[in-house]
């Protein structure tokens, strides 16, 4: 009985750790993707400004 309880707690702890890990990875991925999109928009704005003034930049 005691051994089963310890094993159950251990399994629960592992599952909990895995859930937290996957959740944090999802959040990091979302932040990363949003930053990429924002950076691309920023680069596009710079390009528009520079091409308006007859300068060109390669992305």
Buried (B, 14 or more C-beta within 10 A) or exposed (E): EEEEEEEEEEEEEEEEEEEEEEEEEEEEEEEEEEEEEEEEEEEEEEBEEEEEEEEEEEE
